[in-house]
Amino acid sequence: TMGQLLSKVNPVGGTAIGALSDVLSWMSGQAFSATSAPDAFGTADIVEGAQAPAIELPKQQDSYKPTWGLGWSRVPFNSSLKIRISLTEADVFDNDVIGTATIGYTSMLEALSAGQTFFVPTHQQTSSLMLFVGVSVVRE
């Protein structure tokens, strides 16, 4: 096996198992006003391959590149490992769904091999509202 991994939802250069290090960009669309950046919040959770508590991603005010320095440690690294990131925009009247993306083992393996933040395209999973999720994986 690849052993245990340290994983964190973290921005550029951080350690993360699939989770949100840097959402590079947001496409303006029906859900967002063209005049202000979104106030993103959400969750990151392991949906397959291991068990760990879900991580709450607190609101990042007015940011096209929200970052969270959160994550998991001692996560077994196996081919069934999948992480889900769900983001929502806080709105005065109604919250708007940004999207939900699943990061799989192959992308996490690429991040481990890269030894740095690896940007996983997520635009097809999120109607182009969340283009990439930065992932870092390190051996523990």
C-alpha positions in Angstrom: 0.0 0.0 0.0 1.0 3.6 -0.3 0.7 3.9 3.5 -0.9 6.6 5.5 -1.2 10.1 4.1 -1.5 13.5 5.6 -4.3 15.4 3.9 -5.6 18.8 4.3 -8.0 21.1 2.5 -5.5 23.9 1.9 -4.4 26.6 -0.5 -1.5 26.7 -2.8 1.4 24.7 -1.7 -0.4 23.1 1.3 -1.0 19.6 2.1 -4.3 18.2 1.1 -6.0 15.1 0.1 -8.4 16.2 -2.4 -9.7 19.0 -0.9 -9.9 22.5 -1.5 -6.8 24.3 -1.7 -7.5 26.8 -4.3 -10.5 27.3 -6.4 -8.8 29.1 -9.1 -11.7 30.8 -10.8 -15.5 31.2 -10.9 -17.4 31.8 -14.0 -20.0 34.5 -13.7 -23.4 33.2 -14.4 -27.0 33.2 -13.4 -26.1 32.5 -9.8 -23.7 35.4 -9.3 -23.8 39.1 -9.8 -21.2 40.4 -12.2 -20.3 43.2 -9.8 -19.3 41.2 -6.7 -17.3 38.2 -5.9 -19.1 35.2 -4.2 -19.1 34.6 -0.5 -18.3 30.9 -0.7 -18.8 28.3 2.1 -19.3 24.5 2.1 -18.1 21.1 3.2 -15.4 18.6 2.3 -16.0 14.9 3.1 -14.5 11.5 2.3 -17.3 9.6 0.5 -15.5 6.4 -0.2 -12.4 4.4 0.7 -12.0 5.8 4.3 -13.9 7.3 7.2 -13.3 10.7 8.7 -15.6 13.5 9.9 -16.8 16.0 7.3 -15.0 19.3 7.3 -17.0 22.6 7.4 -15.5 25.2 5.1 -16.4 28.6 6.6 -17.5 31.5 4.5 -14.8 33.3 2.5 -16.1 36.8 1.9 -15.9 38.3 -1.6 -13.4 35.9 -3.1 -13.0 34.3 -6.5 -10.2 32.2 -5.0 -11.4 30.9 -1.6 -8.9 28.9 0.4 -9.2 26.7 3.5 -6.3 25.4 5.5 -8.2 22.4 6.8 -8.0 18.6 6.2 -7.6 15.1 7.4 -4.6 13.1 8.7 -3.9 9.4 8.8 -6.2 8.6 5.9 -5.5 5.3 4.2 -4.6 5.8 0.6 -6.3 3.3 -1.6 -7.8 3.1 -5.1 -11.4 3.5 -3.8 -10.7 6.8 -2.1 -13.0 9.7 -3.1 -13.5 13.1 -1.7 -16.4 15.4 -2.3 -16.3 19.2 -2.1 -19.6 21.1 -2.0 -19.6 24.9 -2.2 -22.5 27.4 -1.8 -22.6 31.1 -2.2 -24.0 33.0 0.8 -26.6 35.4 -0.5 -28.8 37.9 1.4 -32.1 36.3 0.3 -31.2 32.9 -0.9 -28.0 30.9 -0.9 -26.9 29.8 -4.4 -25.3 26.4 -5.1 -21.9 26.8 -6.7 -21.4 23.1 -7.2 -20.2 19.7 -5.9 -17.1 18.0 -7.2 -15.7 14.6 -6.5 -12.0 14.1 -6.5 -10.9 10.5 -7.0 -7.8 8.4 -6.4 -6.2 9.0 -9.7 -6.1 12.8 -9.2 -4.9 12.3 -5.6 -2.1 10.0 -6.9 -1.1 12.6 -9.4 -0.9 15.2 -6.6 1.2 12.8 -4.5 3.6 12.2 -7.5 3.8 16.0 -8.2 4.9 16.7 -4.7 3.0 20.0 -4.8 -0.5 21.4 -5.4 -2.1 19.6 -8.3 -5.1 21.4 -9.9 -8.0 19.1 -10.7 -10.4 20.3 -13.4 -13.9 20.4 -11.9 -15.8 22.6 -14.5 -17.6 19.6 -16.0 -19.0 18.6 -12.6 -20.0 22.1 -11.5 -21.5 23.7 -14.7 -18.3 25.8 -15.0 -18.9 27.6 -11.7 -15.9 25.9 -10.0 -13.2 25.4 -12.6 -10.4 23.7 -10.5 -9.7 22.4 -7.1 -6.1 22.4 -5.9 -5.1 19.1 -4.2 -2.0 18.3 -2.2 -1.2 14.8 -0.8 1.8 13.9 1.3 3.0 10.8 3.0 2.5 10.8 6.7 
